[in-house]
Amino acid sequence: MMFAIFSVILLASLSYLFLRFRALFLKGEPAKEASSEKKKKAYILAAVPVLILGVISAILPYIFIVPVCHLVLFWIFFDVIIFFINKKKKMPFFLSSVLAIAVTIIYMSVAYYLAVHMYKTEYKLSTEKDVAPLRIALISDSHVGACYDGEGFADRIKEIEEQHPDVLMISGDFVDENTKKEDMVICCEALGKMKTTYGVYYVMGNHDVGDKGSRDFTFDDLITELEKNNVHVLLDEVAQIGEDYYIVGRKDKSVVRKPIGELTAPLDKSRYIITLDHQPNDYTAEKEAECDLVLSGHTHGGQMIPIRPLGELFGVNDSTYGKKIKGETTFIVSSGIASWAVPYKTGTISEYCIIDIEKHW
């Protein structure tokens, strides 16, 4: 289905680009007024860049289709602007082409940097509960293979370790359908080497299951490798760290799972309850279950403009990014340390979160 959608978008984009390149090589002269020889030459010249873009997009669809689509959008935008300007002052026929290509290169370069560069986002939380201070490092949506390989992930883990977290929490989509087993193993080994007070805790995301795509390992293989490297896998399970904190790890919404209330019912509510839930879609129930903190990912912060405002408009998730407070429950959604499929982000960043919890005095 996705391949069909990408194919239609690509064909429509290439068709438009052919018309614009043809007009460029005709030097602004209407096609119906140009000589047959000039039209033939313009057609051939226009076909060359379009064929090149088409072939590259077919070979590397996730990397090139997005820039091609943005080129079309920017070209249309500048065509419209210059159309109205031309009513008062004649502009060079090539201006919209130059502007569209230049802006696309700059825009997509920034988008690539925002996806592959990892920022640190800090949150400081206080609680009325009598708890010892806790520093959490949160990562989500690494989708290993989309923006970096296993060694790249290991480098990021070393950077996070320098923040001296008490615990590392992974809120799902550690890998996806196209991650290679070799990279997955390297990533798990990096997690096993990370120095923290309480260790590493993982919950599944919808892409971790990997029942589609070309992945050469199963979800069970992933869990085995994580546990071999002393990562605590929580699938509708609860773990206690220290004297004051619970970690409630939920299965992903995409599979059958227990209600959050069932998981928290036997817990001592005087302790601080941290819930890991990949998709931010169950806020009301998690609030009623008396969770103190809920950590999620999944949304990638919207990943690309205008996904975030559209998602919030139609209520796709309870939250797309950042911190929200409902009653006594704090919800944090991370944009993730990478992206899925396309190595681009606009209107958001790739991040890991450092969350400091301490008693309110």
C-alpha positions in Angstrom: 0.0 0.0 0.0 2.8 2.4 1.0 4.7 1.5 -2.1 1.7 2.3 -4.3 1.2 5.7 -2.5 4.9 6.6 -2.9 4.7 5.6 -6.6 1.7 7.8 -7.3 3.3 10.8 -5.5 6.6 10.3 -7.3 5.0 10.0 -10.8 2.9 13.2 -10.2 5.9 15.1 -8.9 8.1 14.0 -11.8 5.4 15.0 -14.3 5.2 18.5 -12.8 9.0 18.8 -12.8 9.1 17.8 -16.5 6.8 20.6 -17.4 8.7 23.1 -15.3 12.1 22.0 -16.7 10.6 22.2 -20.2 9.5 25.8 -19.6 12.9 26.6 -18.3 14.7 25.3 -21.4 12.2 27.1 -23.6 13.4 30.2 -21.8 9.9 31.3 -20.9 8.5 31.1 -24.4 5.1 29.4 -24.5 5.4 25.8 -26.0 2.7 26.5 -28.6 4.7 29.4 -30.0 8.1 27.7 -30.1 9.5 26.1 -33.2 9.3 22.4 -33.5 13.1 22.1 -33.3 13.2 24.2 -30.1 10.4 22.2 -28.5 12.2 18.9 -29.3 15.4 20.2 -27.8 13.6 21.4 -24.7 11.7 18.1 -24.3 15.0 16.2 -24.4 16.8 18.5 -22.0 13.9 18.4 -19.6 13.7 14.6 -19.7 17.3 14.2 -18.6 17.0 15.6 -15.0 13.6 14.0 -14.6 14.9 10.6 -15.6 17.9 11.0 -13.3 15.6 11.9 -10.3 13.2 9.1 -11.2 15.9 6.4 -11.3 17.6 7.6 -8.1 14.2 7.8 -6.3 13.4 4.3 -7.5 16.7 3.0 -6.1 16.5 5.0 -2.8 12.9 5.9 -2.5 12.9 7.0 1.2 15.8 9.3 0.7 14.9 11.0 -2.6 11.1 11.0 -2.8 10.8 13.5 0.0 13.2 16.1 -1.5 11.6 15.7 -4.9 8.1 16.4 -3.4 9.5 19.4 -1.6 11.1 20.7 -4.8 7.7 20.5 -6.5 5.9 22.3 -3.6 8.5 25.1 -3.5 8.4 25.5 -7.2 4.7 25.8 -7.2 4.9 28.4 -4.4 7.5 30.5 -6.2 5.6 30.2 -9.5 2.5 31.6 -7.8 4.4 34.5 -6.2 6.2 35.4 -9.4 2.9 35.2 -11.4 1.5 38.0 -9.3 4.7 40.0 -9.3 4.8 39.8 -13.1 1.6 41.7 -13.3 3.5 44.8 -12.1 7.1 44.1 -13.0 8.5 41.5 -15.4 10.8 39.0 -13.6 13.4 36.8 -15.2 11.8 33.6 -16.6 14.3 31.4 -14.6 13.8 33.1 -11.2 11.2 30.6 -9.8 13.4 27.7 -10.9 16.5 29.1 -9.2 14.6 29.9 -6.0 12.9 26.6 -5.8 16.0 24.5 -6.3 18.1 26.7 -3.9 15.5 26.6 -1.2 15.0 22.9 -1.5 18.7 22.2 -1.2 18.9 24.4 1.9 15.7 23.2 3.5 16.4 19.5 3.0 20.0 19.8 4.2 18.7 21.3 7.5 16.0 18.6 7.7 18.7 15.9 7.3 20.9 17.5 10.0 17.9 17.8 12.4 17.3 14.0 11.9 20.8 12.7 12.3 22.1 15.1 15.0 21.0 14.3 18.5 20.0 17.1 20.9 19.6 16.9 24.7 16.2 18.0 26.1 16.0 18.5 29.9 13.0 18.3 32.2 13.0 19.0 36.0 10.0 17.5 37.9 9.1 17.8 41.5 6.8 15.6 43.5 5.0 15.7 46.9 6.0 12.1 47.5 8.9 11.3 49.8 11.4 10.0 47.2 15.1 10.1 46.6 16.3 12.1 43.6 16.3 10.2 40.3 17.8 11.1 36.9 16.2 9.3 34.0 17.7 9.2 30.5 14.9 8.6 28.0 15.4 7.4 24.4 12.7 6.5 21.9 12.3 5.6 18.2 15.9 4.9 17.3 14.7 2.9 14.2 18.2 1.6 13.8 19.2 1.8 10.1 17.2 4.8 9.2 19.6 7.5 10.3 22.6 5.5 11.6 23.8 2.0 12.0 24.7 0.0 15.1 28.0 1.8 15.6 26.2 5.1 15.3 23.8 4.1 18.0 26.6 3.0 20.3 28.2 6.5 19.9 24.9 8.1 21.0 24.7 5.8 24.0 28.2 6.9 25.1 27.1 10.5 24.8 24.1 9.9 26.9 26.2 8.0 29.5 28.2 11.2 30.0 25.0 12.7 31.6 25.4 10.1 34.5 21.7 8.9 34.5 20.5 6.6 37.3 18.5 4.7 34.7 18.0 4.5 30.9 14.5 4.0 29.7 13.7 3.0 26.1 10.1 3.7 25.1 9.8 1.6 22.0 10.7 1.4 18.3 14.2 0.5 19.2 14.4 -1.2 15.8 12.0 -1.5 12.8 11.2 -3.7 9.8 14.4 -2.9 7.9 17.0 -3.0 10.7 19.8 -5.5 10.1 20.5 -8.2 12.7 24.1 -7.2 12.8 23.2 -3.7 13.8 20.6 -4.8 16.3 23.2 -7.0 18.1 25.7 -4.1 18.2 23.0 -1.8 19.7 22.1 -4.3 22.4 25.8 -4.8 23.3 26.1 -1.0 23.6 23.2 -1.0 26.0 24.8 -3.8 28.0 28.0 -1.7 28.5 26.2 1.4 29.6 27.0 2.4 33.2 23.9 3.4 35.3 22.7 3.0 38.8 19.7 0.9 38.1 20.2 -0.4 34.5 18.3 -0.2 31.2 14.6 -0.7 30.8 12.8 -1.4 27.5 9.2 -1.5 26.3 8.1 -2.5 22.8 6.9 -0.2 20.0 4.7 -1.1 17.1 7.8 -1.3 14.7 9.8 -3.5 17.0 7.5 -6.5 16.2 8.9 -6.4 12.6 6.2 -8.6 11.0 6.7 -6.7 7.7 9.7 -5.6 5.7 13.0 -7.3 5.0 14.2 -7.8 8.6 16.4 -10.9 9.2 15.5 -11.4 12.8 12.3 -11.9 14.9 10.9 -10.0 17.8 11.9 -13.0 20.0 15.5 -12.7 18.7 15.4 -9.0 19.7 14.2 -9.8 23.2 16.7 -12.5 23.6 19.6 -10.2 22.6 18.3 -7.4 24.9 18.1 -9.8 27.9 21.5 -11.3 27.1 22.9 -7.8 27.6 21.1 -7.3 30.9 18.4 -5.0 29.5 15.1 -5.3 31.6 12.3 -6.0 29.1 8.9 -5.1 30.5 5.9 -6.4 28.6 2.9 -5.5 30.8 5.2 -6.0 33.8 6.3 -3.9 36.7 9.8 -3.4 38.1 10.9 -1.6 41.3 14.1 0.5 41.3 15.5 1.7 44.6 13.1 2.1 47.5 10.9 4.8 45.9 10.2 4.1 42.3 8.2 1.7 40.2 8.5 1.3 36.4 5.4 0.0 34.7 6.2 -1.2 31.2 3.3 -1.6 28.9 3.0 -3.6 25.7 2.3 -1.5 22.6 -1.2 -0.4 21.8 -1.0 -2.3 18.5 -1.2 -5.7 20.4 -3.4 -7.2 23.0 -2.4 -5.8 26.4 -3.6 -5.4 30.0 -5.4 -2.3 31.1 -3.1 0.1 32.9 -5.3 0.0 36.0 -4.7 -3.7 36.3 -1.0 -3.2 36.3 -1.0 -0.4 38.9 -3.7 -1.8 41.2 -1.4 -3.8 43.5 1.3 -1.0 43.7 2.0 1.1 46.8 0.8 4.5 45.7 3.1 6.2 48.1 5.9 5.3 45.8 6.5 7.2 42.5 5.0 5.3 39.5 6.7 5.8 36.1 4.9 4.2 33.1 6.6 3.5 29.8 4.0 3.4 27.0 5.2 3.7 23.4 2.1 5.4 22.0 0.7 8.5 23.8 -2.9 7.3 23.4 -4.2 6.3 26.9 -3.8 9.4 29.0 -7.2 9.3 30.7 -6.7 5.7 31.9 -3.2 6.4 32.9 -4.2 9.4 35.0 -7.0 7.4 36.6 -4.5 4.6 37.4 -2.5 7.1 39.5 0.6 7.1 37.4 2.9 9.9 38.4 4.9 10.1 35.1 4.2 8.6 31.7 6.9 8.5 29.1 6.2 7.9 25.4 7.6 8.3 21.9 6.0 7.1 18.6 5.1 10.5 17.1 8.6 11.6 16.3 7.5 15.1 17.3 5.5 15.2 14.1 8.6 14.5 12.1 7.8 16.8 9.2 5.7 19.9 8.7 2.7 19.9 8.7 2.2 16.5 10.3 2.2 17.8 13.9 -0.5 20.4 13.6 -2.6 18.1 11.5 -2.2 15.3 14.0 -3.2 17.6 16.9 -6.1 19.0 14.9 -7.6 15.5 14.3 -6.6 14.1 17.7 -4.5 11.3 16.4 -2.7 11.1 19.7 -3.3 12.6 23.2 -0.1 14.5 22.7 2.5 14.9 19.9 5.5 16.3 21.7 6.7 17.7 25.0 5.2 17.9 28.5 1.6 17.9 29.6 0.1 17.7 33.1 -3.3 16.2 33.8 -4.2 16.2 37.5 -1.3 14.6 39.3 0.1 12.9 36.3 2.9 14.3 34.1 3.1 13.1 30.5 6.3 13.5 28.4 6.5 12.6 24.7 9.9 12.5 23.1 10.5 13.2 19.4 13.0 10.2 19.4 16.7 10.0 18.7 16.1 9.3 14.9 13.3 9.1 12.4 11.5 6.3 10.6 12.1 5.5 6.9 13.2 9.0 5.8 16.3 10.7 7.4 14.6 14.1 7.6 12.9 16.1 10.3 11.4 19.6 10.0 9.6 21.5 12.8 11.2 19.1 15.3 14.5 17.6 16.4 16.1 14.3 17.2 16.6 14.2 21.0 17.2 12.2 24.1 15.6 13.4 27.3 17.2 13.9 30.7 14.5 13.9 33.4 15.4 14.9 36.9 12.8 14.0 39.6 13.1 15.3 43.1 10.9 15.8 46.2 9.2 19.2 46.3 10.3 21.1 49.4 
